[in-house]
Amino acid sequence: MSKNTGIANANHGNELRIQRVSSSRILQVDFDRLGFGDVFSDHMFSLRYFDGAWQTPEIIPYAPISVEPACLALHYGQTVFEGLKAFRGVDGQIRLFRPDRNEVRLESSCLRLCIPPLPRGMLELAIRKLIWLDHAWIPHRRGQSLYLRPLIFAEESHLGVRPASRYRFLLMTAPVGNYHPGGMEAIGLKVKERFARAAPGGVGGAKTAGNYAASLLPARESHDEGFDQVLWLDATTQAQVEEVGHMNIFFHLAGRVVTPALNGTILPGVTRESVLALLREHGYTAEERPIAIREVIDGACDGTLAEAFGTGTATVIAPVGRIGYREHTYEIHGNRPGPLAEWLYGQLLGIQHGELADPHGWTVNLGLPPFVQP
């Protein structure tokens, strides 16, 4: 990562202030019926930036926060975020999956949005401290996890268009269910040529709120047409595949596994990077290159497209069974999950839950803290 040049680093030795909840809400939660992002744990980590430096961190009860109506983040979108998970393994140990890659991407997003990056190591420190306090919220079932949402936004009140001088970092956690509770099912994608997710030179490679706001209308239209997500094409020619909804996309095409190359308009997914490594070390030819939508459609028609799948933190692996392009819908692998997608899903979950060996050192074992009855 690049150095935080000109940014005064917070003192990691500063005392962490902790304000505990008076009583936990955990007994109100049905862990057998977890959705995604509907329930939040008791506490959140908070850190403010002003006077040119990140200040003393604190953990406070999860609750509404106060911002002024002229808050710069509300008007000009100066905000970035991340998404990662903590898993309770089969051995009872609590693991993170590749948090160092999320730290790299968060810093890159900050730099693109003129936000001072967090001091090196602060993200993992925040995660460790918050999970130590709220570890009872981590579900026990395979495929369930504690979703971690780091967020940085401009807190200053000002109506001129410029970078803010005050920011706030929050880390909240949410117990989430298995994305495939009834087993993997293939999703349908709709190509929306009337819209584009990101243009060259824009912020497509950053994890910032505006990218997701721009996706809402195309996603709703796709859903109304009977599809689950959007298959994005490039903004310049509307000919090259880029992403799927909020995921990266892979195609098992003509004996090779291909995914669009990172070119500044595509989010560099952590799961994407992990899938490429798994494929290559198990003998698959995995390519990062431009992929024309016509190549994909031709492969679906002549049978050389064996399967397709999306990758992302929330879903891990999402098989693709249908692609709607213009006036036609094309089936892939009989509209069923393919064997490669199922194998990759099992590999990733196995590593994340401690069932399989982790030769890459992708997981960070936080240790099993003593259980504290909430």
C-alpha positions as CSV (number, residue, x, y, z in Angstrom):
1,M,0.0,0.0,0.0
2,S,1.0,3.6,-0.5
3,K,2.1,5.5,2.6
4,N,-0.3,7.9,4.2
5,T,1.8,10.9,3.1
6,G,0.8,14.1,4.8
7,I,-1.6,12.3,7.1
8,A,-1.0,12.4,10.8
9,N,-1.3,8.8,12.1
10,A,-3.4,8.1,15.1
11,N,-1.5,6.8,18.1
12,H,-2.3,3.1,18.3
13,G,-1.3,3.3,21.9
14,N,-4.1,5.7,22.7
15,E,-6.5,4.3,25.2
16,L,-9.6,2.9,23.6
17,R,-12.7,4.2,25.2
18,I,-15.5,1.7,25.6
19,Q,-19.1,2.4,26.5
20,R,-21.0,-0.8,26.9
21,V,-24.7,-1.2,26.4
22,S,-26.8,-1.5,29.6
23,S,-28.4,-4.7,28.3
24,S,-27.8,-6.7,25.1
25,R,-30.4,-7.2,22.4
26,I,-29.1,-10.6,21.4
27,L,-31.8,-12.6,23.1
28,Q,-34.3,-10.9,20.8
29,V,-32.7,-12.2,17.7
30,D,-33.8,-15.4,16.0
31,F,-30.5,-16.8,14.6
32,D,-32.5,-19.5,12.7
33,R,-34.1,-16.7,10.5
34,L,-31.2,-14.4,9.8
35,G,-31.5,-12.3,6.6
36,F,-28.8,-9.9,5.4
37,G,-28.2,-6.6,7.1
38,D,-31.4,-6.4,9.0
39,V,-30.1,-7.0,12.6
40,F,-27.1,-5.3,14.1
41,S,-25.0,-6.2,17.1
42,D,-24.8,-4.2,20.3
43,H,-21.8,-2.0,19.7
44,M,-19.9,-0.1,16.9
45,F,-16.4,1.2,16.6
46,S,-16.1,5.0,16.1
47,L,-13.1,7.2,15.1
48,R,-13.1,10.8,14.1
49,Y,-10.7,12.8,11.9
50,F,-10.1,16.5,12.5
51,D,-7.2,19.0,12.9
52,G,-5.3,16.9,10.3
53,A,-5.3,13.6,12.4
54,W,-7.3,10.6,13.3
55,Q,-8.2,11.0,17.0
56,T,-8.8,8.5,19.9
57,P,-11.0,5.5,19.0
58,E,-14.0,4.4,20.9
59,I,-16.6,1.7,21.0
60,I,-20.1,2.9,21.7
61,P,-23.6,1.3,21.6
62,Y,-25.0,0.8,18.1
63,A,-27.5,3.6,17.8
64,P,-28.6,6.4,15.4
65,I,-26.0,9.1,14.9
66,S,-26.4,12.8,14.5
67,V,-25.2,14.7,11.4
68,E,-26.0,18.2,10.3
69,P,-28.2,18.8,7.3
70,A,-25.3,20.4,5.4
71,C,-23.0,17.4,6.0
72,L,-20.8,17.1,3.0
73,A,-21.3,13.4,2.6
74,L,-25.0,13.9,2.1
75,H,-24.6,16.5,-0.6
76,Y,-21.5,15.4,-2.6
77,G,-21.2,11.7,-1.8
78,Q,-17.8,11.8,-0.1
79,T,-18.1,8.4,1.5
80,V,-16.5,4.9,1.1
81,F,-17.1,1.6,2.7
82,E,-16.0,-2.0,2.8
83,G,-17.6,-5.4,3.5
84,L,-16.0,-8.5,5.0
85,K,-17.0,-11.3,7.4
86,A,-16.0,-13.1,10.6
87,F,-16.7,-16.8,10.8
88,R,-17.1,-19.2,13.8
89,G,-15.2,-22.2,12.7
90,V,-15.9,-25.9,13.3
91,D,-13.2,-25.7,16.0
92,G,-14.9,-22.8,17.7
93,Q,-12.2,-20.4,16.6
94,I,-13.2,-17.0,15.1
95,R,-11.6,-16.2,11.7
96,L,-11.5,-13.3,9.3
97,F,-11.0,-13.9,5.6
98,R,-8.3,-11.8,4.0
99,P,-8.8,-8.5,6.0
100,D,-5.5,-7.2,4.6
101,R,-7.0,-7.1,1.1
102,N,-10.0,-5.1,2.4
103,E,-7.6,-2.7,4.1
104,V,-5.8,-2.2,0.7
105,R,-9.0,-1.6,-1.1
106,L,-10.4,0.8,1.6
107,E,-7.2,2.9,1.3
108,S,-7.5,3.0,-2.5
109,S,-11.1,4.1,-2.3
110,C,-10.2,6.8,0.3
111,L,-7.5,8.2,-2.0
112,R,-9.8,8.3,-5.0
113,L,-12.4,10.2,-2.9
114,C,-9.9,12.6,-1.3
115,I,-10.5,11.0,2.1
116,P,-7.6,10.6,4.5
117,P,-6.9,6.9,4.8
118,L,-7.0,5.2,8.2
119,P,-3.7,4.7,9.9
120,R,-2.1,1.4,8.9
121,G,-3.5,-1.5,10.9
122,M,-6.4,0.5,12.3
123,L,-9.0,-1.5,10.4
124,E,-7.9,-4.8,11.9
125,L,-7.5,-3.3,15.3
126,A,-11.1,-2.0,15.2
127,I,-12.3,-5.4,14.0
128,R,-10.5,-7.2,16.8
129,K,-11.7,-4.9,19.6
130,L,-15.3,-4.9,18.4
131,I,-15.5,-8.7,17.9
132,W,-13.9,-9.3,21.3
133,L,-16.8,-7.4,22.8
134,D,-19.6,-8.7,20.5
135,H,-18.3,-12.2,19.6
136,A,-21.5,-13.8,21.0
137,W,-23.3,-12.4,18.0
138,I,-21.3,-14.6,15.5
139,P,-23.6,-17.4,14.3
140,H,-22.6,-21.0,14.6
141,R,-24.1,-22.6,11.5
142,R,-22.0,-23.2,8.4
143,G,-22.5,-20.5,5.8
144,Q,-23.6,-18.0,8.5
145,S,-21.3,-15.2,9.6
146,L,-20.9,-11.8,11.2
147,Y,-20.8,-9.3,8.4
148,L,-18.5,-6.3,9.1
149,R,-19.3,-3.0,7.5
150,P,-16.5,-0.3,7.8
151,L,-17.7,3.1,6.7
152,I,-15.9,6.5,6.3
153,F,-17.8,9.6,5.5
154,A,-17.3,13.4,5.4
155,E,-18.8,14.8,8.6
156,E,-18.1,18.5,8.0
157,S,-21.0,20.9,7.5
158,H,-20.4,22.9,4.3
159,L,-22.1,23.6,1.0
160,G,-19.0,24.4,-1.2
161,V,-17.8,21.6,-3.4
162,R,-14.5,20.6,-1.9
163,P,-13.0,17.8,0.2
164,A,-14.1,17.9,3.8
165,S,-11.8,18.6,6.7
166,R,-13.6,16.3,9.2
167,Y,-14.5,12.7,8.7
168,R,-15.9,9.8,10.8
169,F,-15.0,6.1,10.6
170,L,-17.6,3.6,11.8
171,L,-17.4,-0.1,12.0
172,M,-20.7,-1.9,12.5
173,T,-21.5,-5.6,12.5
174,A,-24.5,-7.7,11.6
175,P,-25.1,-11.4,12.0
176,V,-26.2,-12.8,8.6
177,G,-27.6,-16.0,7.3
178,N,-26.4,-18.3,4.6
179,Y,-26.9,-16.8,1.1
180,H,-27.9,-20.2,-0.1
181,P,-30.0,-21.6,2.8
182,G,-31.9,-24.1,0.6
183,G,-28.9,-25.0,-1.5
184,M,-27.4,-23.2,-4.5
185,E,-29.8,-21.9,-7.1
186,A,-28.9,-20.3,-10.4
187,I,-29.7,-16.6,-10.9
188,G,-30.8,-14.7,-14.0
189,L,-29.0,-11.7,-15.3
190,K,-30.3,-9.0,-17.6
191,V,-28.0,-6.9,-19.9
192,K,-29.1,-3.3,-19.6
193,E,-27.6,-1.4,-22.6
194,R,-29.4,1.8,-21.7
195,F,-27.3,2.2,-18.5
196,A,-23.6,2.0,-17.6
197,R,-22.1,1.3,-14.2
198,A,-18.8,3.2,-14.5
199,A,-16.9,5.0,-17.2
200,P,-13.1,5.1,-17.7
201,G,-11.5,7.6,-15.4
202,G,-14.4,7.5,-13.0
203,V,-14.9,5.8,-9.6
204,G,-15.8,2.3,-10.7
205,G,-12.8,0.8,-9.0
206,A,-13.7,2.4,-5.7
207,K,-16.2,1.1,-3.2
208,T,-18.2,4.3,-2.9
209,A,-21.9,4.9,-2.4
210,G,-22.6,6.6,-5.7
211,N,-21.8,3.5,-7.6
212,Y,-24.5,1.6,-5.8
213,A,-27.1,4.5,-6.1
214,A,-26.6,4.5,-9.8
215,S,-27.4,0.7,-10.0
216,L,-30.8,0.9,-8.3
217,L,-33.0,1.8,-11.2
218,P,-31.4,-0.8,-13.6
219,A,-31.6,-3.4,-10.9
220,R,-35.3,-2.7,-10.3
221,E,-36.1,-2.8,-14.0
222,S,-34.2,-6.1,-14.4
223,H,-36.2,-7.5,-11.5
224,D,-39.5,-6.4,-13.0
225,E,-38.5,-8.3,-16.2
226,G,-38.0,-11.5,-14.2
227,F,-34.2,-11.4,-13.6
228,D,-32.2,-11.2,-10.4
229,Q,-29.4,-8.8,-11.2
230,V,-27.9,-6.6,-14.0
231,L,-25.1,-7.8,-16.2
232,W,-23.1,-4.5,-16.8
233,L,-21.4,-3.7,-20.1
234,D,-18.7,-1.1,-20.6
235,A,-19.8,2.5,-20.9
236,T,-17.8,3.3,-24.0
237,T,-18.9,0.6,-26.5
238,Q,-21.6,-1.4,-24.6
239,A,-19.9,-4.4,-26.0
240,Q,-17.6,-5.7,-23.3
241,V,-18.8,-7.5,-20.1
242,E,-17.7,-5.8,-16.8
243,E,-19.6,-6.8,-13.7
244,V,-22.8,-8.5,-12.3
245,G,-24.9,-6.3,-10.0
246,H,-22.6,-6.1,-7.0
247,M,-20.4,-9.0,-7.9
248,N,-17.5,-9.9,-10.3
249,I,-18.4,-12.3,-13.1
250,F,-16.7,-15.5,-14.4
251,F,-17.4,-17.6,-17.4
252,H,-16.2,-21.2,-18.0
253,L,-15.9,-20.8,-21.7
254,A,-14.2,-23.1,-24.3
255,G,-12.3,-24.9,-21.6
256,R,-11.0,-21.8,-19.9
257,V,-12.2,-19.8,-17.0
258,V,-12.3,-16.1,-17.9
259,T,-13.1,-12.9,-16.0
260,P,-12.9,-9.3,-17.2
261,A,-9.5,-7.7,-16.5
262,L,-9.4,-4.9,-13.9
263,N,-9.2,-1.6,-15.8
264,G,-10.3,1.0,-13.3
265,T,-14.0,0.6,-13.9
266,I,-14.3,-2.8,-12.2
267,L,-14.2,-3.3,-8.4
268,P,-11.2,-5.5,-7.4
269,G,-13.1,-8.1,-5.5
270,V,-11.4,-10.1,-2.7
271,T,-13.4,-13.2,-3.6
272,R,-12.5,-12.6,-7.2
273,E,-8.8,-12.6,-6.4
274,S,-9.2,-15.8,-4.2
275,V,-11.1,-17.6,-6.9
276,L,-8.4,-16.9,-9.5
277,A,-5.8,-18.3,-7.1
278,L,-7.8,-21.5,-6.4
279,L,-8.4,-22.1,-10.1
280,R,-4.8,-21.7,-11.1
281,E,-3.4,-23.9,-8.4
282,H,-5.9,-26.7,-9.3
283,G,-4.9,-26.8,-12.9
284,Y,-7.5,-24.6,-14.6
285,T,-6.5,-22.0,-17.2
286,A,-7.8,-18.8,-15.7
287,E,-7.6,-15.6,-17.7
288,E,-8.2,-12.0,-17.0
289,R,-9.0,-10.3,-20.3
290,P,-11.7,-8.3,-22.1
291,I,-14.8,-10.4,-22.8
292,A,-17.3,-9.4,-25.4
293,I,-21.0,-10.0,-24.7
294,R,-21.2,-11.5,-28.1
295,E,-18.6,-14.1,-27.2
296,V,-20.7,-15.0,-24.1
297,I,-23.9,-15.3,-26.1
298,D,-22.3,-17.3,-28.9
299,G,-20.9,-19.7,-26.2
300,A,-24.4,-20.1,-24.7
301,C,-25.7,-20.9,-28.2
302,D,-23.0,-23.4,-29.3
303,G,-22.5,-25.0,-25.9
304,T,-18.9,-23.9,-25.3
305,L,-20.1,-21.8,-22.3
306,A,-20.2,-24.5,-19.7
307,E,-21.2,-22.3,-16.8
308,A,-21.1,-18.8,-15.4
309,F,-21.0,-17.5,-11.8
310,G,-20.6,-14.3,-9.8
311,T,-18.3,-13.8,-6.9
312,G,-18.6,-11.5,-3.9
313,T,-18.4,-11.3,-0.1
314,A,-22.1,-11.6,0.5
315,T,-22.9,-14.5,-1.8
316,V,-19.4,-16.0,-2.1
317,I,-20.4,-17.8,-5.3
318,A,-23.6,-17.2,-7.3
319,P,-24.2,-19.5,-10.2
320,V,-25.8,-17.9,-13.3
321,G,-28.4,-19.9,-15.2
322,R,-29.9,-17.3,-17.6
323,I,-28.8,-14.2,-19.4
324,G,-31.3,-11.8,-21.0
325,Y,-29.8,-10.0,-23.9
326,R,-31.9,-7.7,-26.0
327,E,-35.0,-9.7,-27.1
328,H,-33.7,-13.2,-26.1
329,T,-32.9,-15.2,-23.0
330,Y,-30.1,-17.7,-23.1
331,E,-29.8,-20.6,-20.7
332,I,-26.5,-21.8,-19.2
333,H,-25.9,-25.3,-17.8
334,G,-29.7,-26.0,-18.0
335,N,-30.4,-23.1,-15.6
336,R,-28.7,-25.0,-12.8
337,P,-25.6,-24.5,-10.7
338,G,-22.5,-25.9,-12.4
339,P,-19.9,-28.2,-10.8
340,L,-17.2,-25.6,-10.9
341,A,-19.3,-23.1,-9.0
342,E,-20.3,-25.7,-6.4
343,W,-16.7,-26.8,-6.0
344,L,-15.4,-23.2,-5.5
345,Y,-18.2,-22.5,-3.0
346,G,-17.2,-25.5,-1.0
347,Q,-13.5,-24.6,-1.1
348,L,-14.0,-21.0,0.1
349,L,-16.5,-21.9,2.8
350,G,-14.3,-24.8,4.0
351,I,-11.3,-22.4,4.3
352,Q,-13.4,-19.7,6.0
353,H,-14.9,-22.1,8.6
354,G,-11.6,-23.9,9.3
355,E,-12.7,-27.2,7.7
356,L,-10.0,-27.2,5.0
357,A,-6.3,-26.3,5.1
358,D,-5.4,-22.7,4.4
359,P,-2.1,-22.9,2.6
360,H,-2.3,-19.2,1.5
361,G,-2.7,-17.9,5.0
362,W,-5.9,-16.1,3.9
363,T,-7.6,-16.5,7.3
364,V,-6.7,-14.5,10.4
365,N,-7.5,-16.5,13.6
366,L,-8.6,-14.1,16.3
367,G,-8.5,-16.7,19.0
368,L,-11.5,-17.8,21.0
369,P,-12.2,-15.1,23.7
370,P,-13.9,-16.1,26.9
371,F,-17.7,-16.2,26.5
372,V,-19.4,-13.3,28.3
373,Q,-23.1,-13.8,28.8
374,P,-24.9,-10.8,27.3
